């Protein structure tokens, strides 16, 4: 019932299949009703962005308003229960909306945990709670769950994963975050903006090694200036959890031992596929040692007419990637030419500034020995960015040195999550930097920085 499952169900129904979607409802519902939407809508993408938006407004009111002549009488304060309540209303609206989409598209919702019972006359017997259904085609979209660390029990009150991090009842004075990935940085940013003293501990020696090196360097500089205390190359030691806080021993990159005392601790060290409880062995479904369902480029498993999409298979654990695979699978089942290009799936971190990218990073191209040209333009050179008061960051475009085909685009700055779509479209159509350089961009807009970066690939920017 998450992004992969509900989209696959809707698209299959649109294509004329009699379709059912099973969801075991692992998320709390105030009315006790089954919930659709998976991690994304319930405890992931949507609620985190609601909190990020509120905390962004709070920080704007505190720091950006005065610089633009907007005066507020008295001290700005945050009502955390109201903020959490608004977040919950957004979640409720969207999760109930999927039920409406199911009704509109004539998808049957089966409330309960789905698992393989065996083979049947129609193909496969799937058990959902106390009943069974027969299906000719099965799409597995069971998603993922947070990875926890041994010796650090998560109670989602003092020690939290992504679920508990979205439901604090107050702003902690000191917040610890294990893991400087997407979730750790976003949740750390939320509570830092609202007044928490945030320390981020990362095991890897480098900050954001998954991002382009220039973006990672700029992000570390900006986040540090904002007040995030980011420590890399850390080895976690003994952790003591009390009724009111956590004492966490660790060894730093320099080999020195230290202790972090905090009121709340967020553990964000990645996610693991949800394949337990599928009864995969009953039908001989191939599952890897990492718990991923083994699939080919079109998400086919080793079983005829059984597909798997989203976090439960290879590739980035992103809701929009799951949706792309879901549509592809439904269309392949219908005999069409389904398509999902993982090379053009964008990645986004919704911090401030936002970070977004698609394609290869500069370090990847160097490692692969690919000859390339780069164009890099700062938002400081853009009128719209200066006028809005947020000219942080840049757009960096990488293109093949021989063909000029765009190989990667990396953005750190305001609205990066929206700006990256232009690069995705260009790359999906095999576009060149020259193609974007020749397209008229509205003025004044932030998108002009993408235009200038394309011009800069050919060393002919007009405004920098």
Secondary structure, 3 states (H helix, E strand, C coil): CCHHHHHHHHHHHHCCCCCEEEECCCCCCCCCCCCCCHHHHHHCHHHHHHHHHHHHHHHHHHHHHHHCCCCCCCCCCCCHHHHHHHHHHHHHHHHHHHHHHHHHHCCEEEECCEEEEEEECCEEEEEECCEEEEECCEEECCCEEECCCCCCCCCCCCEECCCHHHCCCCCCCEEEEECCCHHHHHHHHHHHHCCCEEEEECCCCCCCCCCCHHHHHHHHHHHHHHCCEEECCCEEEEEEECCCCEEEEEECCCCCEEEEEECEEEECCCEEECCCCCCHHHHCCCECCCCCECCCCCCECCCCCEEECHHHCCCCCCHHHHHHHHHHHHHHHCCCCCCCCHHHCCEEECCCCEEEEEECCHHHHHHHCCCEEEEEEEHHHCHHHHHHCCCCCEEEEEEECCCCEEEEEEEEECCHHHHHHHHHHHHHCCCEHHHHHCCCCCCCCCCHHHHHHHHHHCCCCCCC
